[in-house]
């Protein structure tokens, strides 16, 4: 499941690649929280999630086959505090 999540994040990153497709302010504004969200996963740093989401955000997802909802703070607190090894979901890379 974590591998699928990591691949989805990688696909989004490759699709948008950090390069601006236009100078449109709305597109640029939408890119900022997306990049912060991706940085949060890549770095394992909850502070990026706090900056990406509104203070009143409810983040929903599937965990152990059940729909769960967390506040921004709960979601950010789940960050491991160090980078995640892509494809393993672990902070320990063996390759």
CNS distance restraints for C-alpha pairs under 8 A (distance, minus, plus):
assign (resid   1 and name CA) (resid   5 and name CA) 6.31 0.50 0.50
assign (resid   2 and name CA) (resid   6 and name CA) 6.04 0.50 0.50
assign (resid   2 and name CA) (resid  87 and name CA) 7.13 0.50 0.50
assign (resid   2 and name CA) (resid  88 and name CA) 6.92 0.50 0.50
assign (resid   2 and name CA) (resid  89 and name CA) 5.41 0.50 0.50
assign (resid   3 and name CA) (resid   7 and name CA) 6.09 0.50 0.50
assign (resid   3 and name CA) (resid  86 and name CA) 7.39 0.50 0.50
assign (resid   3 and name CA) (resid  87 and name CA) 4.67 0.50 0.50
assign (resid   3 and name CA) (resid  88 and name CA) 6.19 0.50 0.50
assign (resid   3 and name CA) (resid  89 and name CA) 6.68 0.50 0.50
assign (resid   4 and name CA) (resid   8 and name CA) 6.14 0.50 0.50
assign (resid   5 and name CA) (resid   9 and name CA) 6.31 0.50 0.50
assign (resid   6 and name CA) (resid  10 and name CA) 6.14 0.50 0.50
assign (resid   6 and name CA) (resid  86 and name CA) 6.11 0.50 0.50
assign (resid   6 and name CA) (resid  87 and name CA) 6.18 0.50 0.50
assign (resid   6 and name CA) (resid  89 and name CA) 7.64 0.50 0.50
assign (resid   7 and name CA) (resid  11 and name CA) 6.05 0.50 0.50
assign (resid   7 and name CA) (resid  87 and name CA) 7.46 0.50 0.50
assign (resid   8 and name CA) (resid  12 and name CA) 6.32 0.50 0.50
assign (resid   9 and name CA) (resid  13 and name CA) 6.17 0.50 0.50
assign (resid   9 and name CA) (resid  38 and name CA) 6.97 0.50 0.50
assign (resid  10 and name CA) (resid  14 and name CA) 6.07 0.50 0.50
assign (resid  11 and name CA) (resid  15 and name CA) 6.06 0.50 0.50
assign (resid  12 and name CA) (resid  16 and name CA) 6.25 0.50 0.50
assign (resid  12 and name CA) (resid  17 and name CA) 7.91 0.50 0.50
assign (resid  13 and name CA) (resid  17 and name CA) 5.11 0.50 0.50
assign (resid  13 and name CA) (resid  18 and name CA) 7.31 0.50 0.50
assign (resid  13 and name CA) (resid  38 and name CA) 7.71 0.50 0.50
assign (resid  16 and name CA) (resid  20 and name CA) 7.95 0.50 0.50
assign (resid  18 and name CA) (resid  35 and name CA) 7.71 0.50 0.50
assign (resid  20 and name CA) (resid  28 and name CA) 7.25 0.50 0.50
assign (resid  22 and name CA) (resid  27 and name CA) 7.60 0.50 0.50
assign (resid  23 and name CA) (resid  27 and name CA) 7.66 0.50 0.50
assign (resid  23 and name CA) (resid  28 and name CA) 7.05 0.50 0.50
assign (resid  24 and name CA) (resid  28 and name CA) 6.29 0.50 0.50
assign (resid  25 and name CA) (resid  29 and name CA) 5.91 0.50 0.50
assign (resid  26 and name CA) (resid  30 and name CA) 6.14 0.50 0.50
assign (resid  27 and name CA) (resid  31 and name CA) 6.21 0.50 0.50
assign (resid  28 and name CA) (resid  32 and name CA) 6.74 0.50 0.50
assign (resid  29 and name CA) (resid  33 and name CA) 7.78 0.50 0.50
assign (resid  30 and name CA) (resid  34 and name CA) 6.88 0.50 0.50
assign (resid  31 and name CA) (resid  35 and name CA) 6.09 0.50 0.50
assign (resid  32 and name CA) (resid  36 and name CA) 6.25 0.50 0.50
assign (resid  32 and name CA) (resid  52 and name CA) 7.51 0.50 0.50
assign (resid  33 and name CA) (resid  37 and name CA) 6.05 0.50 0.50
assign (resid  33 and name CA) (resid  51 and name CA) 7.34 0.50 0.50
assign (resid  33 and name CA) (resid  52 and name CA) 4.31 0.50 0.50
assign (resid  33 and name CA) (resid  53 and name CA) 7.04 0.50 0.50
assign (resid  34 and name CA) (resid  38 and name CA) 6.28 0.50 0.50
assign (resid  34 and name CA) (resid  52 and name CA) 7.03 0.50 0.50
assign (resid  35 and name CA) (resid  39 and name CA) 6.05 0.50 0.50
assign (resid  36 and name CA) (resid  40 and name CA) 6.11 0.50 0.50
assign (resid  36 and name CA) (resid  48 and name CA) 5.23 0.50 0.50
assign (resid  36 and name CA) (resid  49 and name CA) 6.54 0.50 0.50
assign (resid  36 and name CA) (resid  51 and name CA) 6.89 0.50 0.50
assign (resid  36 and name CA) (resid  52 and name CA) 5.33 0.50 0.50
assign (resid  37 and name CA) (resid  41 and name CA) 6.60 0.50 0.50
assign (resid  37 and name CA) (resid  48 and name CA) 6.30 0.50 0.50
assign (resid  37 and name CA) (resid  49 and name CA) 5.56 0.50 0.50
assign (resid  37 and name CA) (resid  52 and name CA) 5.76 0.50 0.50
assign (resid  38 and name CA) (resid  42 and name CA) 6.13 0.50 0.50
assign (resid  39 and name CA) (resid  43 and name CA) 5.78 0.50 0.50
assign (resid  39 and name CA) (resid  44 and name CA) 7.83 0.50 0.50
assign (resid  39 and name CA) (resid  45 and name CA) 7.73 0.50 0.50
assign (resid  39 and name CA) (resid  48 and name CA) 6.46 0.50 0.50
assign (resid  40 and name CA) (resid  44 and name CA) 5.39 0.50 0.50
assign (resid  40 and name CA) (resid  45 and name CA) 4.96 0.50 0.50
assign (resid  40 and name CA) (resid  46 and name CA) 5.95 0.50 0.50
assign (resid  40 and name CA) (resid  47 and name CA) 7.20 0.50 0.50
assign (resid  40 and name CA) (resid  48 and name CA) 4.79 0.50 0.50
assign (resid  40 and name CA) (resid  49 and name CA) 5.69 0.50 0.50
assign (resid  40 and name CA) (resid  79 and name CA) 7.65 0.50 0.50
assign (resid  41 and name CA) (resid  45 and name CA) 7.05 0.50 0.50
assign (resid  41 and name CA) (resid  79 and name CA) 7.59 0.50 0.50
assign (resid  41 and name CA) (resid  83 and name CA) 7.46 0.50 0.50
assign (resid  41 and name CA) (resid  84 and name CA) 7.12 0.50 0.50
assign (resid  42 and name CA) (resid  83 and name CA) 5.61 0.50 0.50
assign (resid  42 and name CA) (resid  84 and name CA) 6.10 0.50 0.50
assign (resid  43 and name CA) (resid  81 and name CA) 7.47 0.50 0.50
assign (resid  43 and name CA) (resid  82 and name CA) 5.77 0.50 0.50
assign (resid  43 and name CA) (resid  83 and name CA) 4.19 0.50 0.50
assign (resid  43 and name CA) (resid  84 and name CA) 6.80 0.50 0.50
assign (resid  44 and name CA) (resid  79 and name CA) 5.15 0.50 0.50
assign (resid  44 and name CA) (resid  80 and name CA) 5.27 0.50 0.50
assign (resid  44 and name CA) (resid  81 and name CA) 4.90 0.50 0.50
assign (resid  44 and name CA) (resid  82 and name CA) 4.65 0.50 0.50
assign (resid  44 and name CA) (resid  83 and name CA) 4.70 0.50 0.50
assign (resid  44 and name CA) (resid  84 and name CA) 6.21 0.50 0.50
assign (resid  45 and name CA) (resid  49 and name CA) 7.54 0.50 0.50
assign (resid  45 and name CA) (resid  76 and name CA) 7.69 0.50 0.50
assign (resid  45 and name CA) (resid  79 and name CA) 5.73 0.50 0.50
assign (resid  45 and name CA) (resid  80 and name CA) 7.01 0.50 0.50
assign (resid  45 and name CA) (resid  81 and name CA) 5.15 0.50 0.50
assign (resid  45 and name CA) (resid  82 and name CA) 6.58 0.50 0.50
assign (resid  45 and name CA) (resid  83 and name CA) 7.75 0.50 0.50
assign (resid  46 and name CA) (resid  50 and name CA) 6.41 0.50 0.50
assign (resid  46 and name CA) (resid  75 and name CA) 7.69 0.50 0.50
assign (resid  46 and name CA) (resid  76 and name CA) 4.13 0.50 0.50
assign (resid  46 and name CA) (resid  77 and name CA) 6.11 0.50 0.50
assign (resid  46 and name CA) (resid  78 and name CA) 7.31 0.50 0.50
assign (resid  46 and name CA) (resid  79 and name CA) 5.12 0.50 0.50
assign (resid  46 and name CA) (resid  81 and name CA) 7.22 0.50 0.50
assign (resid  47 and name CA) (resid  51 and name CA) 6.37 0.50 0.50
assign (resid  47 and name CA) (resid  76 and name CA) 6.77 0.50 0.50
assign (resid  48 and name CA) (resid  52 and name CA) 6.14 0.50 0.50
assign (resid  49 and name CA) (resid  53 and name CA) 6.11 0.50 0.50
assign (resid  49 and name CA) (resid  72 and name CA) 7.37 0.50 0.50
assign (resid  49 and name CA) (resid  75 and name CA) 7.58 0.50 0.50
assign (resid  49 and name CA) (resid  76 and name CA) 5.59 0.50 0.50
assign (resid  50 and name CA) (resid  54 and name CA) 7.58 0.50 0.50
assign (resid  50 and name CA) (resid  55 and name CA) 7.56 0.50 0.50
assign (resid  50 and name CA) (resid  72 and name CA) 6.44 0.50 0.50
assign (resid  50 and name CA) (resid  73 and name CA) 7.08 0.50 0.50
assign (resid  50 and name CA) (resid  76 and name CA) 6.32 0.50 0.50
assign (resid  53 and name CA) (resid  57 and name CA) 6.10 0.50 0.50
assign (resid  53 and name CA) (resid  72 and name CA) 6.55 0.50 0.50
assign (resid  54 and name CA) (resid  72 and name CA) 7.46 0.50 0.50
assign (resid  55 and name CA) (resid  72 and name CA) 6.36 0.50 0.50
assign (resid  56 and name CA) (resid  71 and name CA) 7.17 0.50 0.50
assign (resid  56 and name CA) (resid  72 and name CA) 7.05 0.50 0.50
assign (resid  57 and name CA) (resid  71 and name CA) 6.02 0.50 0.50
assign (resid  57 and name CA) (resid  72 and name CA) 5.66 0.50 0.50
assign (resid  58 and name CA) (resid  69 and name CA) 6.06 0.50 0.50
assign (resid  58 and name CA) (resid  70 and name CA) 5.50 0.50 0.50
assign (resid  58 and name CA) (resid  71 and name CA) 4.81 0.50 0.50
assign (resid  58 and name CA) (resid  72 and name CA) 6.38 0.50 0.50
assign (resid  59 and name CA) (resid  69 and name CA) 5.44 0.50 0.50
assign (resid  59 and name CA) (resid  70 and name CA) 5.20 0.50 0.50
assign (resid  59 and name CA) (resid  71 and name CA) 6.21 0.50 0.50
assign (resid  59 and name CA) (resid  72 and name CA) 6.83 0.50 0.50
assign (resid  59 and name CA) (resid  75 and name CA) 7.20 0.50 0.50
assign (resid  60 and name CA) (resid  67 and name CA) 6.96 0.50 0.50
assign (resid  60 and name CA) (resid  68 and name CA) 5.57 0.50 0.50
assign (resid  60 and name CA) (resid  69 and name CA) 4.30 0.50 0.50
assign (resid  60 and name CA) (resid  70 and name CA) 6.44 0.50 0.50
assign (resid  61 and name CA) (resid  67 and name CA) 5.70 0.50 0.50
assign (resid  61 and name CA) (resid  68 and name CA) 5.49 0.50 0.50
assign (resid  61 and name CA) (resid  69 and name CA) 6.59 0.50 0.50
assign (resid  62 and name CA) (resid  66 and name CA) 5.28 0.50 0.50
assign (resid  62 and name CA) (resid  67 and name CA) 4.63 0.50 0.50
assign (resid  62 and name CA) (resid  68 and name CA) 5.96 0.50 0.50
assign (resid  63 and name CA) (resid  67 and name CA) 6.46 0.50 0.50
assign (resid  63 and name CA) (resid  68 and name CA) 6.55 0.50 0.50
assign (resid  70 and name CA) (resid  74 and name CA) 5.63 0.50 0.50
assign (resid  70 and name CA) (resid  75 and name CA) 5.91 0.50 0.50
assign (resid  71 and name CA) (resid  75 and name CA) 6.13 0.50 0.50
assign (resid  72 and name CA) (resid  76 and name CA) 6.06 0.50 0.50
assign (resid  73 and name CA) (resid  77 and name CA) 5.93 0.50 0.50
assign (resid  74 and name CA) (resid  78 and name CA) 6.47 0.50 0.50
assign (resid  75 and name CA) (resid  79 and name CA) 7.32 0.50 0.50
assign (resid  80 and name CA) (resid  91 and name CA) 7.77 0.50 0.50
assign (resid  82 and name CA) (resid  91 and name CA) 6.68 0.50 0.50
assign (resid  83 and name CA) (resid  91 and name CA) 5.92 0.50 0.50
assign (resid  84 and name CA) (resid  88 and name CA) 7.92 0.50 0.50
assign (resid  84 and name CA) (resid  89 and name CA) 6.05 0.50 0.50
assign (resid  84 and name CA) (resid  90 and name CA) 5.55 0.50 0.50
assign (resid  84 and name CA) (resid  91 and name CA) 4.39 0.50 0.50
assign (resid  84 and name CA) (resid  92 and name CA) 7.38 0.50 0.50
assign (resid  85 and name CA) (resid  89 and name CA) 6.04 0.50 0.50
assign (resid  85 and name CA) (resid  90 and name CA) 5.60 0.50 0.50
assign (resid  85 and name CA) (resid  91 and name CA) 5.47 0.50 0.50
assign (resid  85 and name CA) (resid  92 and name CA) 6.44 0.50 0.50
assign (resid  85 and name CA) (resid  93 and name CA) 5.40 0.50 0.50
assign (resid  86 and name CA) (resid  90 and name CA) 7.87 0.50 0.50
assign (resid  88 and name CA) (resid  93 and name CA) 7.83 0.50 0.50
